[in-house]
Amino acid sequence: MKCRTKYGKLRKAKRRWLELWKILIVDDQKGVRRLLEELFKRDGWDVHVASDGKEAISKCDELSPHVVLMDMKMPNMNGLDASQEILRRHSHLPILMMTAYGEMDVIKKALDAGVKKCITKPFDIMDLRNMVNELMEKVS
């Protein structure tokens, strides 16, 4: 049996696991955080946000999220440094890095550090949503 959402069909079983999963959205831009927070909440995720890398590390320790969406360029601590520290503490945690178009050296460093996927800005939020869902299906 299937249920419909605004974004298409989701099986009830898939919908059930989404309600149990925690996502941490890390971006210094409040508008981006709010947009992504709303998107994932509508899909049933338990959403948490952070505005920089230091706060992201703290929230990962506190909340044990199942996936992290990490912006690259942020004040206090950038996304690459934060991802490396998070992965040092939580090696199993999938991180998806959001970075500016053309930063191929940053993408390579992120993937070498253990980041699972990278997406370049600007991106379609539905593509990002699908990447996160696919990533979670692989680890579940």
PEZI-V525098 format. One record per residue. N is the residue number from 1. SS is DSSP state (alpha for helix, beta for strand, coil for the rest). PHI is phi in degrees with one decimal (none if undefined). PSI is psi in radians with two decimals (none if undefined). Layout:
n->N ss->SS phi->PHI psi->PSI
n->N ss->SS phi->PHI psi->PSI
This chain:
n->1 ss->coil phi->none psi->2.41
n->2 ss->beta phi->-119.1 psi->2.70
n->3 ss->beta phi->-120.7 psi->2.63
n->4 ss->beta phi->-98.6 psi->2.51
n->5 ss->beta phi->-121.7 psi->3.04
n->6 ss->coil phi->-58.9 psi->-0.48
n->7 ss->coil phi->-100.7 psi->0.15
n->8 ss->beta phi->126.4 psi->-2.93
n->9 ss->beta phi->-87.9 psi->2.39
n->10 ss->beta phi->-130.4 psi->2.36
n->11 ss->beta phi->-67.3 psi->2.61
n->12 ss->alpha phi->-58.9 psi->-0.67
n->13 ss->alpha phi->-62.4 psi->-0.74
n->14 ss->alpha phi->-64.9 psi->-0.73
n->15 ss->alpha phi->-60.5 psi->-0.68
n->16 ss->alpha phi->-62.7 psi->-0.78
n->17 ss->alpha phi->-69.6 psi->-0.53
n->18 ss->alpha phi->-61.4 psi->-0.64
n->19 ss->alpha phi->-68.2 psi->-0.28
n->20 ss->alpha phi->-96.5 psi->-0.23
n->21 ss->coil phi->-90.3 psi->2.42
n->22 ss->beta phi->-105.1 psi->2.37
n->23 ss->beta phi->-122.9 psi->2.40
n->24 ss->beta phi->-110.3 psi->2.13
n->25 ss->beta phi->-104.5 psi->2.13
n->26 ss->beta phi->-120.4 psi->1.97
n->27 ss->coil phi->-158.5 psi->2.44
n->28 ss->coil phi->-78.2 psi->-0.25
n->29 ss->coil phi->-90.6 psi->2.04
n->30 ss->alpha phi->-58.5 psi->-0.69
n->31 ss->alpha phi->-62.7 psi->-0.69
n->32 ss->alpha phi->-66.6 psi->-0.79
n->33 ss->alpha phi->-57.5 psi->-0.82
n->34 ss->alpha phi->-64.2 psi->-0.76
n->35 ss->alpha phi->-59.9 psi->-0.86
n->36 ss->alpha phi->-69.5 psi->-0.63
n->37 ss->alpha phi->-60.2 psi->-0.81
n->38 ss->alpha phi->-63.3 psi->-0.76
n->39 ss->alpha phi->-58.3 psi->-0.87
n->40 ss->alpha phi->-75.9 psi->-0.55
n->41 ss->alpha phi->-63.6 psi->-0.69
n->42 ss->alpha phi->-61.8 psi->-0.47
n->43 ss->coil phi->-88.7 psi->0.02
n->44 ss->coil phi->96.3 psi->0.14
n->45 ss->coil phi->-75.0 psi->2.66
n->46 ss->beta phi->-89.0 psi->1.80
n->47 ss->beta phi->-100.3 psi->2.35
n->48 ss->beta phi->-129.7 psi->2.66
n->49 ss->beta phi->-130.1 psi->2.71
n->50 ss->beta phi->-143.2 psi->2.64
n->51 ss->coil phi->-103.4 psi->-0.09
n->52 ss->coil phi->-158.9 psi->3.05
n->53 ss->alpha phi->-63.7 psi->-0.69
n->54 ss->alpha phi->-63.5 psi->-0.76
n->55 ss->alpha phi->-65.5 psi->-0.62
n->56 ss->alpha phi->-62.6 psi->-0.76
n->57 ss->alpha phi->-61.4 psi->-0.81
n->58 ss->alpha phi->-60.4 psi->-0.79
n->59 ss->alpha phi->-68.2 psi->-0.59
n->60 ss->alpha phi->-64.7 psi->-0.71
n->61 ss->alpha phi->-65.6 psi->-0.69
n->62 ss->alpha phi->-77.5 psi->-0.75
n->63 ss->alpha phi->-101.2 psi->-0.37
n->64 ss->coil phi->50.4 psi->1.09
n->65 ss->coil phi->-66.7 psi->2.84
n->66 ss->coil phi->-91.4 psi->-0.34
n->67 ss->beta phi->-156.5 psi->2.62
n->68 ss->beta phi->-125.9 psi->2.28
n->69 ss->beta phi->-100.6 psi->2.04
n->70 ss->beta phi->-120.8 psi->2.14
n->71 ss->beta phi->-74.3 psi->2.66
n->72 ss->coil phi->-83.5 psi->-0.93
n->73 ss->coil phi->-95.7 psi->1.94
n->74 ss->coil phi->-146.3 psi->2.73
n->75 ss->coil phi->-73.3 psi->2.91
n->76 ss->coil phi->71.7 psi->-0.95
n->77 ss->coil phi->-154.7 psi->2.20
n->78 ss->coil phi->-74.5 psi->2.96
n->79 ss->alpha phi->-65.5 psi->-0.58
n->80 ss->alpha phi->-67.4 psi->-0.84
n->81 ss->alpha phi->-62.5 psi->-0.74
n->82 ss->alpha phi->-64.1 psi->-0.74
n->83 ss->alpha phi->-61.9 psi->-0.74
n->84 ss->alpha phi->-61.7 psi->-0.75
n->85 ss->alpha phi->-68.6 psi->-0.73
n->86 ss->alpha phi->-61.4 psi->-0.78
n->87 ss->alpha phi->-69.7 psi->-0.47
n->88 ss->alpha phi->-64.3 psi->-0.67
n->89 ss->alpha phi->-87.0 psi->-0.56
n->90 ss->coil phi->-135.1 psi->1.31
n->91 ss->coil phi->-61.8 psi->-0.40
n->92 ss->coil phi->-83.2 psi->-0.21
n->93 ss->coil phi->-74.5 psi->2.07
n->94 ss->beta phi->-73.9 psi->2.27
n->95 ss->beta phi->-120.5 psi->2.34
n->96 ss->beta phi->-113.0 psi->2.09
n->97 ss->beta phi->-93.6 psi->2.33
n->98 ss->beta phi->-106.4 psi->2.12
n->99 ss->beta phi->-139.3 psi->2.85
n->100 ss->beta phi->-71.1 psi->2.63
n->101 ss->coil phi->-56.7 psi->2.36
n->102 ss->coil phi->91.3 psi->-0.03
n->103 ss->coil phi->-88.5 psi->1.10
n->104 ss->alpha phi->-65.0 psi->-0.60
n->105 ss->alpha phi->-66.1 psi->-0.64
n->106 ss->alpha phi->-67.5 psi->-0.74
n->107 ss->alpha phi->-61.1 psi->-0.78
n->108 ss->alpha phi->-61.8 psi->-0.78
n->109 ss->alpha phi->-62.2 psi->-0.72
n->110 ss->alpha phi->-63.4 psi->-0.82
n->111 ss->alpha phi->-65.4 psi->-0.68
n->112 ss->alpha phi->-63.4 psi->-0.56
n->113 ss->alpha phi->-76.2 psi->-0.26
n->114 ss->coil phi->116.6 psi->0.02
n->115 ss->coil phi->-62.7 psi->2.36
n->116 ss->coil phi->-76.0 psi->-0.69
n->117 ss->beta phi->-148.5 psi->2.73
n->118 ss->beta phi->-129.2 psi->2.54
n->119 ss->beta phi->-133.9 psi->2.40
n->120 ss->beta phi->-95.4 psi->2.50
n->121 ss->beta phi->-87.3 psi->2.54
n->122 ss->coil phi->-77.1 psi->2.61
n->123 ss->coil phi->-130.7 psi->2.79
n->124 ss->coil phi->-81.0 psi->2.18
n->125 ss->alpha phi->-62.6 psi->-0.47
n->126 ss->alpha phi->-69.8 psi->-0.63
n->127 ss->alpha phi->-63.9 psi->-0.74
n->128 ss->alpha phi->-62.0 psi->-0.80
n->129 ss->alpha phi->-57.0 psi->-0.79
n->130 ss->alpha phi->-65.8 psi->-0.67
n->131 ss->alpha phi->-62.0 psi->-0.74
n->132 ss->alpha phi->-65.2 psi->-0.79
n->133 ss->alpha phi->-62.2 psi->-0.73
n->134 ss->alpha phi->-64.9 psi->-0.72
n->135 ss->alpha phi->-61.1 psi->-0.75
n->136 ss->alpha phi->-70.6 psi->-0.57
n->137 ss->alpha phi->-64.9 psi->-0.61
n->138 ss->alpha phi->-68.8 psi->-0.63
n->139 ss->alpha phi->-90.4 psi->-0.20
n->140 ss->coil phi->-88.9 psi->none
